[in-house]
Amino acid sequence: MLITTKGRYALRLMIYIARADGEKVPLHQVARDEGLSLKYLEQLAHSMVKAQLLRSIRGYAGGYVLARPAQSILAGDVLRASQGSTAPVACAGLNEGCPREKTCSTVSFWSGLDQVIEHYVDSVTLAELAREDVGALSLPTRSPGRSSVRS
C-alpha cells in the first residue's frame, strides 16, 4: 500500500490534535512543532472537516478539535479522507469491475491484499496512535504454517 504524503501528514495532524485532549489547536502550532507546511496543513484540515473528523473553531483564539472522540476515529478514516483510498494498486477489478476480471490471474490477489490492509487500518484508532508508547501497537501475526521462505 502506498501511503501518500497527504495520508502521512494527515495522520500526524490528527494525532497532534488528539494529544491536545480537547483543547483548540491552531494549525500554525502544528506546522511549527511537526515541521510541516502551514498551507499543506490547511488543505488537510479542510479534508478532515469535510469528512467530519475535525471541527473548526473560528475567531481570535480559534483552532481545530476532534469532531468525535479519538477512540471512535480509525486510522483508515483519516487515510481515506486524505487520500481517497487505501487500495494497494490501481486495479479496476477492486472497485468498479474490470472487463478482464474473469480472466485476470492477479485480481483476487490484489483484492485479498486490499482486504488485509483495510482490516488493519480499520483496527487501529486515533487514540491508540496518540498514546505516548507508540511501540505498543499490536501488529498482525503470520498465519500458522505460513513461511516467508519459499523452496
KEBA-201693 format. One record per atom (N, C-alpha, C): x, y, z. Coordinates in steps of 0.02 Angstrom, whole numbers, always signed. Example, Ala and Ser with C-alpha at 12.3 -4.5 7.8 and 13.67 -1.06 7.14 Angstrom:
# KEBA-201693
REC      xx      yy      zz
REC    +660    -284    +390
REC    +615    -225    +390
REC    +660    -165    +390
REC    +642    -112    +354
REC    +684     -53    +357
REC    +645      +2    +394
//
This chain:
# KEBA-201693
REC      xx      yy      zz
REC     +42     -59      +0
REC      +0      +0      +0
REC     +44     +61      +0
REC     +32    +105     -46
REC     +69    +166     -49
REC     +30    +220     -11
REC     +57    +238     +46
REC     +26    +293     +83
REC     +58    +357     +57
REC     +16    +402     +34
REC     +40    +464      +6
REC     +63    +512     +61
REC     +97    +565     +41
REC    +116    +617     +89
REC     +54    +644    +123
REC      +0    +652     +86
REC     -62    +676    +116
REC     -84    +630    +173
REC     -82    +565    +161
REC    -102    +518    +213
REC     -57    +521    +274
REC      +8    +523    +263
REC     +55    +525    +319
REC     +47    +589    +359
REC     +43    +646    +325
REC     +37    +710    +360
REC     -31    +717    +394
REC     -83    +689    +363
REC    -150    +692    +394
REC    -150    +653    +459
REC    -117    +595    +460
REC    -113    +557    +523
REC     -74    +597    +575
REC     -19    +629    +556
REC     +19    +669    +603
REC     -23    +727    +631
REC     -61    +760    +587
REC    -105    +814    +608
REC    -157    +789    +658
REC    -190    +734    +642
REC    -243    +709    +685
REC    -215    +683    +752
REC    -158    +652    +751
REC    -126    +629    +813
REC    -109    +689    +857
REC     -82    +741    +827
REC     -64    +801    +864
REC    -126    +831    +899
REC    -180    +836    +861
REC    -241    +864    +889
REC    -271    +818    +942
REC    -267    +753    +931
REC    -293    +705    +981
REC    -254    +712   +1047
REC    -190    +724   +1042
REC    -149    +731   +1103
REC    -164    +796   +1141
REC    -197    +843   +1108
REC    -214    +907   +1141
REC    -272    +898   +1189
REC    -303    +839   +1188
REC    -354    +821   +1237
REC    -412    +872   +1241
REC    -440    +889   +1184
REC    -498    +933   +1183
REC    -483   +1007   +1178
REC    -420   +1026   +1186
REC    -401   +1097   +1180
REC    -399   +1116   +1106
REC    -416   +1178   +1090
REC    -413   +1202   +1021
REC    -340   +1207   +1000
REC    -327   +1182    +940
REC    -258   +1181    +914
REC    -255   +1223    +850
REC    -217   +1278    +851
REC    -208   +1317    +789
REC    -159   +1281    +742
REC    -172   +1284    +678
REC    -130   +1248    +630
REC     -58   +1274    +629
REC     -48   +1338    +643
REC     +21   +1364    +643
REC     +63   +1330    +696
REC     +31   +1309    +750
REC     +65   +1273    +804
REC     +86   +1203    +780
REC     +40   +1169    +745
REC     +55   +1103    +718
REC    +111   +1108    +667
REC    +107   +1158    +624
REC    +158   +1169    +572
REC    +227   +1178    +604
REC    +230   +1219    +656
REC    +293   +1233    +690
REC    +320   +1170    +724
REC    +278   +1138    +763
REC    +300   +1080    +803
REC    +315   +1018    +762
REC    +278   +1008    +708
REC    +286    +949    +667
REC    +331    +961    +606
REC    +350   +1024    +595
REC    +393   +1040    +537
REC    +358   +1030    +471
REC    +293   +1048    +468
REC    +253   +1039    +408
REC    +232   +1107    +381
REC    +217   +1110    +317
REC    +195   +1171    +285
REC    +125   +1191    +309
REC    +117   +1254    +329
REC     +52   +1278    +351
REC      +0   +1273    +295
REC     +19   +1290    +234
REC     -27   +1287    +177
REC     -52   +1215    +166
REC      -5   +1168    +171
REC     -23   +1097    +162
REC     -70   +1074    +218
REC     -56   +1094    +280
REC     -99   +1077    +336
REC    -168   +1106    +329
REC    -173   +1166    +300
REC    -239   +1197    +289
REC    -280   +1154    +242
REC    -249   +1128    +189
REC    -284   +1084    +142
REC    -307   +1020    +177
REC    -262    +991    +216
REC    -278    +929    +251
REC    -333    +940    +302
REC    -329    +994    +340
REC    -380   +1009    +390
REC    -448   +1017    +356
REC    -449   +1049    +299
REC    -512   +1057    +262
REC    -542    +988    +245
REC    -500    +942    +222
REC    -523    +874    +206
REC    -549    +839    +269
REC    -516    +849    +325
REC    -537    +817    +388
REC    -603    +845    +413
REC    -613    +911    +404
REC    -676    +942    +423
REC    -732    +916    +379
REC    -718    +913    +314
REC    -767    +889    +265
REC    -788    +817    +281
REC    -741    +777    +305
REC    -755    +707    +323
REC    -783    +700    +394
REC    -794    +757    +426
REC    -822    +760    +494
REC    -777    +725    +546
REC    -712    +731    +535
REC    -663    +704    +583
REC    -636    +760    +627
REC    -635    +822    +601
REC    -613    +881    +638
REC    -669    +932    +637
REC    -667    +976    +687
REC    -713   +1032    +691
REC    -671   +1095    +694
REC    -689   +1144    +654
REC    -654   +1208    +652
REC    -688   +1257    +698
REC    -648   +1291    +740
REC    -674   +1343    +784
REC    -643   +1408    +762
REC    -685   +1453    +738
REC    -661   +1516    +711
REC    -649   +1568    +765
REC    -613   +1621    +746
REC    -604   +1676    +792
REC    -532   +1683    +815
REC    -521   +1734    +855
REC    -453   +1751    +878
REC    -419   +1692    +912
REC    -453   +1658    +956
REC    -424   +1601    +992
REC    -449   +1535    +963
REC    -462   +1534    +897
REC    -489   +1475    +865
REC    -438   +1421    +853
REC    -458   +1371    +819
REC    -415   +1315    +804
REC    -457   +1255    +784
REC    -428   +1197    +793
REC    -463   +1135    +774
REC    -466   +1088    +834
REC    -522   +1051    +837
REC    -531    +999    +887
REC    -559    +938    +850
REC    -552    +880    +881
REC    -581    +820    +851
REC    -657    +827    +851
REC    -688    +803    +798
REC    -761    +807    +793
REC    -796    +753    +834
REC    -758    +702    +852
REC    -785    +649    +895
REC    -726    +619    +934
REC    -739    +578    +983
REC    -685    +551   +1024
REC    -632    +513    +983
REC    -570    +518   +1004
REC    -514    +487    +967
REC    -522    +411    +962
REC    -553    +380   +1011
REC    -562    +308   +1008
REC    -613    +287    +956
REC    -652    +334    +929
REC    -701    +317    +877
REC    -677    +337    +807
REC    -617    +364    +802
REC    -589    +382    +737
REC    -535    +330    +720
REC    -543    +299    +663
REC    -496    +247    +641
REC    -442    +276    +596
REC    -384    +245    +597
REC    -330    +265    +552
REC    -355    +263    +479
REC    -396    +212    +464
REC    -424    +207    +397
REC    -468    +265    +379
REC    -506    +293    +428
REC    -548    +351    +415
REC    -505    +410    +392
REC    -449    +420    +427
REC    -404    +477    +412
REC    -372    +467    +344
REC    -348    +406    +330
REC    -316    +393    +266
REC    -364    +401    +208
REC    -424    +374    +215
REC    -473    +380    +160
REC    -494    +453    +150
REC    -501    +491    +205
REC    -521    +562    +199
REC    -466    +603    +166
REC    -404    +584    +176
REC    -349    +624    +150
REC    -326    +603     +80
REC    -327    +538     +66
REC    -300    +516      +2
REC    -350    +478     -41
REC    -410    +468     -15
REC    -463    +438     -55
REC    -469    +363     -52
REC    -414    +327     -46
REC    -417    +254     -48
REC    -357    +225     -12
REC    -365    +164     +10
REC    -309    +128     +40
REC    -291     +68      -4
REC    -317     +67     -65
REC    -303     +11    -110
REC    -228      +7    -125
REC    -202     -55    -127
REC    -130     -63    -137
REC    -108     -50    -209
REC    -153     -57    -257
REC    -137     -46    -327
REC    -196     -13    -362
REC    -183     +16    -419
REC    -237     +44    -460
REC    -263     -11    -505
REC    -308     -51    -478
REC    -336    -108    -515
REC    -412     -98    -518
REC    -438     -93    -578
REC    -510     -82    -587
REC    -551    -140    -558
REC    -523    -199    -554
REC    -558    -256    -527
REC    -574    -251    -453
REC    -540    -206    -417
REC    -552    -199    -345
REC    -617    -163    -330
REC    -636    -115    -370
REC    -694     -74    -353
REC    -749     -74    -405
REC    -733     -50    -464
REC    -786     -38    -512
REC    -796     -93    -563
REC    -761    -147    -557
REC    -768    -201    -606
REC    -723    -188    -666
REC    -697    -240    -693
REC    -649    -235    -747
REC    -668    -286    -800
REC    -660    -268    -864
REC    -677    -316    -916
REC    -634    -379    -913
REC    -575    -375    -882
REC    -530    -433    -877
REC    -539    -470    -811
REC    -585    -448    -770
REC    -593    -476    -702
REC    -599    -553    -702
REC    -635    -581    -750
REC    -646    -654    -752
REC    -583    -691    -775
REC    -539    -659    -812
REC    -481    -693    -838
REC    -415    -671    -807
REC    -416    -619    -767
REC    -355    -591    -737
REC    -332    -636    -679
REC    -270    -656    -682
REC    -244    -701    -630
REC    -221    -665    -567
REC    -223    -597    -567
REC    -199    -561    -508
REC    -254    -525    -469
REC    -314    -517    -497
REC    -365    -477    -464
REC    -383    -506    -395
REC    -385    -571    -388
REC    -402    -600    -322
REC    -345    -587    -272
REC    -283    -588    -295
REC    -227    -572    -251
REC    -232    -500    -227
REC    -243    -453    -273
REC    -248    -382    -253
REC    -308    -371    -208
REC    -362    -405    -222
REC    -422    -399    -181
REC    -409    -424    -110
REC    -374    -480    -103
REC    -357    -506     -37
REC    -310    -460      +0
REC    -260    -433     -34
REC    -214    -386      -3
REC    -252    -323     +20
REC    -297    -299     -22
REC    -338    -240      -5
REC    -378    -254     +58
REC    -407    -314     +64
REC    -447    -331    +123
REC    -403    -332    +186
REC    -342    -358    +181
REC    -297    -360    +239
REC    -279    -289    +260
REC    -263    -246    +212
REC    -246    -177    +227
REC    -305    -141    +260
REC    -364    -148    +230
REC    -424    -116    +257
REC    -436    -140    +329
REC    -430    -204    +340
REC    -440    -231    +407
REC    -391    -200    +457
REC    -328    -195    +437
REC    -278    -169    +484
REC    -289     -94    +498
REC    -297     -54    +446
REC    -305     +19    +458
REC    -370     +34    +494
REC    -418     -10    +488
REC    -482      -1    +524
REC    -482     -35    +592
REC    -425     -62    +612
REC    -421     -92    +679
REC    -379     -50    +727
REC    -351      +5    +702
REC    -309     +50    +743
REC    -346    +116    +750
REC    -357    +137    +812
REC    -392    +201    +824
REC    -342    +258    +832
REC    -368    +317    +824
REC    -328    +377    +834
REC    -304    +381    +906
REC    -344    +358    +953
REC    -325    +358   +1023
REC    -263    +314   +1034
REC    -261    +257   +1000
REC    -203    +213   +1006
REC    -141    +246    +977
REC    -149    +278    +920
REC     -92    +312    +888
REC     -68    +371    +929
REC    -113    +403    +965
REC     -95    +462   +1004
REC     -62    +446   +1071
REC     -65    +382   +1091
REC     -32    +363   +1153
REC     +43    +376   +1147
REC     +73    +391   +1202
REC    +145    +405   +1201
REC    +187    +343   +1187
REC    +162    +284   +1207
REC    +200    +222   +1197
REC    +181    +191   +1130
REC    +199    +225   +1076
REC    +180    +204   +1009
REC    +203    +134    +991
REC    +255    +111   +1022
REC    +279     +44   +1008
REC    +233     -11   +1033
REC    +181      +8   +1069
REC    +135     -41   +1099
REC     +81     -65   +1050
REC     +78     -37    +990
REC     +29     -61    +941
REC     +42    -133    +925
REC     -10    -173    +923
REC      +0    -243    +906
REC      -3    -251    +830
REC     +46    -286    +805
REC     +49    -298    +733
REC     +16    -364    +717
REC     -12    -369    +656
REC     -43    -433    +638
REC     +11    -488    +637
REC      -9    -547    +654
REC     +39    -603    +655
REC     +29    -646    +593
REC     +80    -684    +577
REC     +75    -730    +520
REC     +28    -787    +537
REC      -4    -812    +486
REC     -46    -871    +495
REC      -2    -930    +511
REC     -23    -974    +556
REC     +17   -1033    +571
REC     +28   -1074    +508
REC     +88   -1101    +503
REC    +104   -1143    +445
REC    +128   -1104    +385
REC    +126   -1038    +388
REC    +149    -997    +333
REC    +222    -982    +343
REC    +259    -981    +290
REC    +330    -965    +294
REC    +346    -911    +243
REC    +392    -867    +260
REC    +412    -815    +213
REC    +465    -840    +165
REC    +491    -900    +178
REC    +542    -929    +135
REC    +510    -981     +91
REC    +520    -974     +27
REC    +490   -1022     -20
REC    +545   -1068     -47
REC    +526   -1129     -60
REC    +576   -1175     -87
REC    +570   -1181    -162
//
